[in-house]
Amino acid sequence: MQRWSTLGTRVSAVVIYDQHMTAKQFCAALAALKLSQVEAANLLGITDRTARRYAAGDAEIPLPTAKLLGLAVAGKLSVTDIKKA
């Protein structure tokens, strides 16, 4: 089970993933990583519009995206590591 807790802009992730990230969690993860929606879109290989839809709750955030952001927030991956991949 994926467990997310949001405290201000900090997000803690337990690395057991079986559910999707919410829009609020997506926004908190971006804030914790100091990424704008445009920067996150470029990093994740999605369009700016898709990132806006994730943030607004208008589109479901795919599990791989949730995993990647969760690992980055947990300090297991850096934004630089993701950019290199």
N, C-alpha and C positions, 0 to 999 in steps of 0.2 A: 504494500500500500504506500502511495506517495503522501508524504505529509509536508505541508508548507505552513509556516507561520510567518505572518507579516507584522513587524514592529516598526512603524514609521516607514523608512525606506530600506530597512534591513530584511532579508529573507533568509531563513534557514531551511536547508533541504536535507532530508534523510534520503540517501541514495537507494531507494526501493521504489521503482516507478510502476504504477499500474493504473494511474488515472491522469487526466489532462490538467493542465494549468488553467487557472481562471484568468480573466482579464486583469483583475486587481493584482494577482500574483505576477503576471507578465509585466505590468507597469512597475511593480516593486522591484522585480529583478533588473529591469532596465535602469532604474534609479540606483540600485546597489552597484551596478556595473558602470554607472555614469555614462550611459548610452542614450542618445536621443532615439526616437522611433526610426528616423532616417538612417542613423548609424547602425542600429540593430538590423534593419532591413538589409543593408549592404553586407553586414556580417553574416546573416543567416541565409543570404541568397534568395530573399523574397522581395516583393515590390513594396514601396512605401505604403501603398494602399492596403496591402495585406497586413503590414505592421499596425496601421491605424485601425483596421478591422479587429485585429487581436486585442488591441488596447481598449477598444470600445465594447468588446464582448459580442461583436457582430459575426465573428468567425471562430470556430473551434481551433485551439492551438494544438498542433500535432504533437504527439508524444515525443518524437525525436527532438523537436524544438524545446519542449519542456525539459527533457533530459539534459540537453546541451546547456541551456541557461541555468538549470539547477546545479550542474557540475561547475560552471563558471562562478556562480554565486558562492558555492561551497569552497571555492579556492582550489578545486581539483584541476581546472583548466583556466588559462588566462585568455583574455581577449586576443592577445598576440598569438597564442597557440591556435586559436580558432581561425584567425586570419591566415595563418600559414597552411592550414589544412586544405 
